[in-house]
Amino acid sequence: MRGFLKRTVLKWVERAGRLAHKHGLDPRVFVFLALLGYVIQGLYYIPWFKGKSVDLGFLVFLRFLGVVGPFYILIKGKQIAAVVNASLAVSWTLNTAWHVCHFVYL
């Protein structure tokens, strides 16, 4: 079972990497953006950073970070930019609404 899961995950990662390279994109950019987003979200929960101005700063930075991926696809992507950007725009809007509710009201 463990080998099957490992092969399946590796196959999926290879396919995603091939698709990104096919459209002129570097998958490491998206991995970096995701990891940076997780770091910023983690910093939000550290007690030293609890303060309204810092909370708002994290929220603004996370929203800015969420726009970098679609702009990267728009500028560098070939043939796939319109479809991916439409789906990312919808998901970014919904994600922004969630983060506003979570960080500001909860």
Secondary structure, DSSP 8 states (H G I E B T S, - for coil): -HHHHHHHHHHHHHHHHHHHHHTT--HHHHHHHHHHHHHHHHHHTSGGG-SHHHHHHHHHHHHHHHHHHHHHHHHH--SSHHHHHHHHHHHHHHHHHHHHIIIII-
